[in-house]
Amino acid sequence: MSKVAAELRYSAEHEWVALEDGGTAGVGISAVAAEALGDIVYVDLPETGSTLTAGETCGEVESTKSVSDLYAPVSGEVIEVNAALADDPALINSDPYGAGWLFKVAVTSEGPLLSAAEYAAANGGEL
């Protein structure tokens, strides 16, 4: 069973959100999603400075199995992207809640988010 980080919140589309001080949030994909995708070989992330709208697509993740859209779990401006993923997208597989983070957003509003317990119950993950 895939690990679900208890301190994070999740979108129904498998993105996690780490709300930080100052109204910013880190975003990544859950271990549940990373495991389902298999070996991730490419990531297309939103550009720094772009504006995201919660619930809309903002990039994609390509694995040896398929290509999946990324959905913005929050609205706001992208303030940083994880440049390390360009050279090593497999970081998402090995450390989805740490080194495999995707981007950071200056949040203006949140989309519908699930607690870790709600996400785990709906997706077969374990806290």
Secondary structure as UniProt FT lines:
FT   TURN            6..7
FT   STRAND          9..10
FT   TURN            12..13
FT   STRAND          15..19
FT   TURN            21..22
FT   STRAND          24..29
FT   HELIX           31..37
FT   STRAND          40..44
FT   TURN            48..49
FT   STRAND          51..52
FT   TURN            54..55
FT   STRAND          57..63
FT   STRAND          67..71
FT   STRAND          74..81
FT   HELIX           84..87
FT   TURN            89..90
FT   HELIX           91..94
FT   TURN            96..100
FT   STRAND          103..110
FT   HELIX           116..123
//
